[in-house]
Amino acid sequence: MGNHLFQLARDFTEQATQQKDQHSIEKAKNAISSAYANSTEAEKVQLREFQENIDNLS
């Protein structure tokens, strides 16, 4: 099944990079934050990349 919170973070980050609106960016930030605690090391690396992408948008 995988890490549901990680999947949400990935999806919201993708959505935010396409839409570039503040609401989407905030949703992505929250999803990344929620996913981090329960993620594997490999997922954490990707979550940090997602966060960098979001930081570059805002």
N, CA, C and O atoms as a printed pandas DataFrame, in Angstrom:
     atom_number atom_name residue_name chain_id  residue_number  x_coord  y_coord  z_coord
0              1         N          MET        A               1    0.813   -1.196    0.000
1              2        CA          MET        A               1    0.000    0.000    0.000
2              3         C          MET        A               1    0.856    1.259    0.000
3              4         O          MET        A               1    0.511    2.230   -0.674
4              5         N          GLY        A               2    1.946    1.271    0.725
5              6        CA          GLY        A               2    2.815    2.426    0.748
6              7         C          GLY        A               2    2.389    3.443    1.797
7              8         O          GLY        A               2    1.382    3.274    2.484
8              9         N          ASN        A               3    3.156    4.466    1.897
9             10        CA          ASN        A               3    2.917    5.527    2.869
10            11         C          ASN        A               3    1.917    6.519    2.278
11            12         O          ASN        A               3    2.244    7.284    1.370
12            13         N          HIS        A               4    0.703    6.492    2.804
13            14        CA          HIS        A               4   -0.369    7.346    2.285
14            15         C          HIS        A               4   -0.032    8.831    2.425
15            16         O          HIS        A               4   -0.296    9.612    1.511
16            17         N          LEU        A               5    0.545    9.227    3.552
17            18        CA          LEU        A               5    0.890   10.634    3.749
18            19         C          LEU        A               5    1.981   11.080    2.771
19            20         O          LEU        A               5    1.975   12.216    2.295
20            21         N          PHE        A               6    2.906   10.180    2.481
21            22        CA          PHE        A               6    3.937   10.501    1.495
22            23         C          PHE        A               6    3.310   10.712    0.118
23            24         O          PHE        A               6    3.662   11.645   -0.603
24            25         N          GLN        A               7    2.378    9.831   -0.231
25            26        CA          GLN        A               7    1.698    9.946   -1.526
26            27         C          GLN        A               7    0.937   11.261   -1.624
27            28         O          GLN        A               7    0.947   11.907   -2.672
28            29         N          LEU        A               8    0.276   11.662   -0.539
29            30        CA          LEU        A               8   -0.430   12.942   -0.533
30            31         C          LEU        A               8    0.549   14.101   -0.705
31            32         O          LEU        A               8    0.281   15.038   -1.458
32            33         N          ALA        A               9    1.677   14.037   -0.012
33            34        CA          ALA        A               9    2.684   15.092   -0.130
34            35         C          ALA        A               9    3.175   15.206   -1.567
35            36         O          ALA        A               9    3.317   16.309   -2.096
36            37         N          ARG        A              10    3.430   14.073   -2.190
37            38        CA          ARG        A              10    3.876   14.075   -3.586
38            39         C          ARG        A              10    2.813   14.687   -4.492
39            40         O          ARG        A              10    3.123   15.515   -5.349
40            41         N          ASP        A              11    1.561   14.279   -4.301
41            42        CA          ASP        A              11    0.472   14.778   -5.145
42            43         C          ASP        A              11    0.239   16.276   -4.946
43            44         O          ASP        A              11    0.064   17.016   -5.914
44            45         N          PHE        A              12    0.239   16.718   -3.686
45            46        CA          PHE        A              12    0.019   18.144   -3.419
46            47         C          PHE        A              12    1.180   18.999   -3.911
47            48         O          PHE        A              12    0.976   20.130   -4.353
48            49         N          THR        A              13    2.405   18.460   -3.836
49            50        CA          THR        A              13    3.561   19.193   -4.355
50            51         C          THR        A              13    3.457   19.347   -5.863
51            52         O          THR        A              13    3.728   20.420   -6.401
52            53         N          GLU        A              14    3.070   18.286   -6.539
53            54        CA          GLU        A              14    2.889   18.355   -7.988
54            55         C          GLU        A              14    1.812   19.377   -8.347
55            56         O          GLU        A              14    1.974   20.174   -9.271
56            57         N          GLN        A              15    0.727   19.338   -7.607
57            58        CA          GLN        A              15   -0.378   20.277   -7.855
58            59         C          GLN        A              15    0.085   21.723   -7.635
59            60         O          GLN        A              15   -0.243   22.610   -8.423
60            61         N          ALA        A              16    0.839   21.952   -6.573
61            62        CA          ALA        A              16    1.310   23.304   -6.267
62            63         C          ALA        A              16    2.271   23.828   -7.332
63            64         O          ALA        A              16    2.235   25.010   -7.677
64            65         N          THR        A              17    3.128   22.951   -7.852
65            66        CA          THR        A              17    4.075   23.403   -8.871
66            67         C          THR        A              17    3.370   23.726  -10.184
67            68         O          THR        A              17    3.868   24.522  -10.980
68            69         N          GLN        A              18    2.218   23.113  -10.407
69            70        CA          GLN        A              18    1.448   23.424  -11.613
70            71         C          GLN        A              18    0.599   24.678  -11.431
71            72         O          GLN        A              18    0.545   25.525  -12.322
72            73         N          GLN        A              19   -0.060   24.798  -10.286
73            74        CA          GLN        A              19   -1.005   25.890  -10.075
74            75         C          GLN        A              19   -0.340   27.153   -9.534
75            76         O          GLN        A              19   -0.767   28.265   -9.844
76            77         N          LYS        A              20    0.700   26.981   -8.729
77            78        CA          LYS        A              20    1.482   28.095   -8.171
78            79         C          LYS        A              20    0.643   29.115   -7.399
79            80         O          LYS        A              20    1.002   30.291   -7.345
80            81         N          ASP        A              21   -0.469   28.679   -6.803
81            82        CA          ASP        A              21   -1.252   29.590   -5.977
82            83         C          ASP        A              21   -0.982   29.301   -4.502
83            84         O          ASP        A              21   -0.547   28.207   -4.142
84            85         N          GLN        A              22   -1.243   30.290   -3.658
85            86        CA          GLN        A              22   -0.884   30.188   -2.244
86            87         C          GLN        A              22   -1.595   29.035   -1.543
87            88         O          GLN        A              22   -0.998   28.367   -0.699
88            89         N          HIS        A              23   -2.850   28.797   -1.878
89            90        CA          HIS        A              23   -3.610   27.716   -1.250
90            91         C          HIS        A              23   -2.963   26.360   -1.547
91            92         O          HIS        A              23   -2.815   25.543   -0.639
92            93         N          SER        A              24   -2.586   26.114   -2.768
93            94        CA          SER        A              24   -1.937   24.855   -3.145
94            95         C          SER        A              24   -0.578   24.706   -2.474
95            96         O          SER        A              24   -0.202   23.615   -2.043
96            97         N          ILE        A              25    0.146   25.801   -2.390
97            98        CA          ILE        A              25    1.460   25.780   -1.738
98            99         C          ILE        A              25    1.315   25.427   -0.262
99           100         O          ILE        A              25    2.089   24.622    0.256
100          101         N          GLU        A              26    0.337   26.016    0.421
101          102        CA          GLU        A              26    0.114   25.720    1.841
102          103         C          GLU        A              26   -0.303   24.266    2.050
103          104         O          GLU        A              26    0.145   23.625    3.001
104          105         N          LYS        A              27   -1.153   23.742    1.174
105          106        CA          LYS        A              27   -1.555   22.339    1.271
106          107         C          LYS        A              27   -0.343   21.427    1.121
107          108         O          LYS        A              27   -0.213   20.441    1.847
108          109         N          ALA        A              28    0.536   21.748    0.192
109          110        CA          ALA        A              28    1.730   20.942   -0.023
110          111         C          ALA        A              28    2.653   20.999    1.194
111          112         O          ALA        A              28    3.175   19.971    1.625
112          113         N          LYS        A              29    2.856   22.194    1.747
113          114        CA          LYS        A              29    3.710   22.339    2.932
114          115         C          LYS        A              29    3.175   21.505    4.088
115          116         O          LYS        A              29    3.937   20.816    4.767
116          117         N          ASN        A              30    1.870   21.567    4.312
117          118        CA          ASN        A              30    1.262   20.800    5.400
118          119         C          ASN        A              30    1.402   19.303    5.169
119          120         O          ASN        A              30    1.692   18.552    6.101
120          121         N          ALA        A              31    1.199   18.869    3.939
121          122        CA          ALA        A              31    1.298   17.441    3.623
122          123         C          ALA        A              31    2.730   16.944    3.813
123          124         O          ALA        A              31    2.944   15.848    4.329
124          125         N          ILE        A              32    3.700   17.739    3.402
125          126        CA          ILE        A              32    5.113   17.367    3.572
126          127         C          ILE        A              32    5.442   17.236    5.048
127          128         O          ILE        A              32    6.080   16.270    5.468
128          129         N          SER        A              33    5.011   18.201    5.824
129          130        CA          SER        A              33    5.261   18.185    7.259
130          131         C          SER        A              33    4.633   16.960    7.922
131          132         O          SER        A              33    5.268   16.307    8.750
132          133         N          SER        A              34    3.398   16.651    7.563
133          134        CA          SER        A              34    2.700   15.498    8.136
134          135         C          SER        A              34    3.366   14.185    7.759
135          136         O          SER        A              34    3.430   13.263    8.572
136          137         N          ALA        A              35    3.853   14.096    6.553
137          138        CA          ALA        A              35    4.429   12.850    6.059
138          139         C          ALA        A              35    5.801   12.556    6.651
139          140         O          ALA        A              35    6.192   11.393    6.746
140          141         N          TYR        A              36    6.529   13.580    7.045
141          142        CA          TYR        A              36    7.936   13.415    7.407
142          143         C          TYR        A              36    8.161   12.447    8.572
143          144         O          TYR        A              36    9.070   11.619    8.514
144          145         N          ALA        A              37    7.361   12.538    9.610
145          146        CA          ALA        A              37    7.604   11.742   10.815
146          147         C          ALA        A              37    7.496   10.238   10.585
147          148         O          ALA        A              37    8.196    9.460   11.232
148          149         N          ASN        A              38    6.634    9.831    9.678
149          150        CA          ASN        A              38    6.385    8.405    9.468
150          151         C          ASN        A              38    7.013    7.872    8.181
151          152         O          ASN        A              38    6.560    6.865    7.638
152          153         N          SER        A              39    8.038    8.535    7.702
153          154        CA          SER        A              39    8.639    8.162    6.425
154          155         C          SER        A              39    9.948    7.422    6.604
155          156         O          SER        A              39   10.629    7.557    7.620
156          157         N          THR        A              40   10.282    6.635    5.592
157          158        CA          THR        A              40   11.581    5.975    5.552
158          159         C          THR        A              40   12.648    7.010    5.198
159          160         O          THR        A              40   12.321    8.133    4.812
160          161         N          GLU        A              41   13.907    6.642    5.325
161          162        CA          GLU        A              41   14.984    7.567    4.970
162          163         C          GLU        A              41   14.905    7.968    3.496
163          164         O          GLU        A              41   15.134    9.129    3.158
164          165         N          ALA        A              42   14.587    7.026    2.631
165          166        CA          ALA        A              42   14.481    7.330    1.198
166          167         C          ALA        A              42   13.336    8.311    0.936
167          168         O          ALA        A              42   13.465    9.224    0.120
168          169         N          GLU        A              43   12.226    8.114    1.630
169          170        CA          GLU        A              43   11.094    9.035    1.478
170          171         C          GLU        A              43   11.451   10.422    2.012
171          172         O          GLU        A              43   11.043   11.435    1.442
172          173         N          LYS        A              44   12.216   10.465    3.112
173          174        CA          LYS        A              44   12.622   11.751    3.678
174          175         C          LYS        A              44   13.482   12.536    2.704
175          176         O          LYS        A              44   13.372   13.760    2.621
176          177         N          VAL        A              45   14.333   11.842    1.972
177          178        CA          VAL        A              45   15.150   12.512    0.953
178          179         C          VAL        A              45   14.241   13.150   -0.090
179          180         O          VAL        A              45   14.439   14.300   -0.482
180          181         N          GLN        A              46   13.254   12.402   -0.528
181          182        CA          GLN        A              46   12.322   12.939   -1.519
182          183         C          GLN        A              46   11.479   14.068   -0.941
183          184         O          GLN        A              46   11.212   15.053   -1.630
184          185         N          LEU        A              47   11.058   13.942    0.306
185          186        CA          LEU        A              47   10.273   14.996    0.939
186          187         C          LEU        A              47   11.076   16.293    1.035
187          188         O          LEU        A              47   10.525   17.381    0.866
188          189         N          ARG        A              48   12.375   16.178    1.305
189          190        CA          ARG        A              48   13.220   17.376    1.320
190          191         C          ARG        A              48   13.281   18.007   -0.070
191          192         O          ARG        A              48   13.297   19.231   -0.197
192          193         N          GLU        A              49   13.314   17.181   -1.102
193          194        CA          GLU        A              49   13.291   17.706   -2.476
194          195         C          GLU        A              49   11.950   18.390   -2.765
195          196         O          GLU        A              49   11.907   19.450   -3.389
196          197         N          PHE        A              50   10.862   17.773   -2.305
197          198        CA          PHE        A              50    9.543   18.404   -2.474
198          199         C          PHE        A              50    9.530   19.761   -1.783
199          200         O          PHE        A              50    9.020   20.736   -2.335
200          201         N          GLN        A              51   10.090   19.827   -0.570
201          202        CA          GLN        A              51   10.111   21.078    0.194
202          203         C          GLN        A              51   10.921   22.144   -0.544
203          204         O          GLN        A              51   10.524   23.308   -0.581
204          205         N          GLU        A              52   12.049   21.754   -1.127
205          206        CA          GLU        A              52   12.852   22.705   -1.900
206          207         C          GLU        A              52   12.061   23.250   -3.078
207          208         O          GLU        A              52   12.118   24.445   -3.367
208          209         N          ASN        A              53   11.329   22.384   -3.754
209          210        CA          ASN        A              53   10.494   22.820   -4.883
210          211         C          ASN        A              53    9.454   23.829   -4.410
211          212         O          ASN        A              53    9.238   24.852   -5.060
212          213         N          ILE        A              54    8.817   23.548   -3.292
213          214        CA          ILE        A              54    7.796   24.449   -2.755
214          215         C          ILE        A              54    8.424   25.770   -2.313
215          216         O          ILE        A              54    7.860   26.837   -2.555
216          217         N          ASP        A              55    9.581   25.701   -1.669
217          218        CA          ASP        A              55   10.264   26.923   -1.238
218          219         C          ASP        A              55   10.602   27.825   -2.414
219          220         O          ASP        A              55   10.579   29.050   -2.290
220          221         N          ASN        A              56   10.914   27.227   -3.543
221          222        CA          ASN        A              56   11.234   28.016   -4.731
222          223         C          ASN        A              56   10.007   28.688   -5.331
223          224         O          ASN        A              56   10.137   29.649   -6.089
224          225         N          LEU        A              57    8.810   28.191   -4.999
225          226        CA          LEU        A              57    7.577   28.793   -5.496
226          227         C          LEU        A              57    7.137   29.982   -4.665
227          228         O          LEU        A              57    6.514   30.912   -5.179
228          229         N          SER        A              58    7.462   29.953   -3.376
229          230        CA          SER        A              58    6.938   30.995   -2.498
230          231         C          SER        A              58    7.955   32.078   -2.212
231          232         O          SER        A              58    7.659   33.026   -1.485
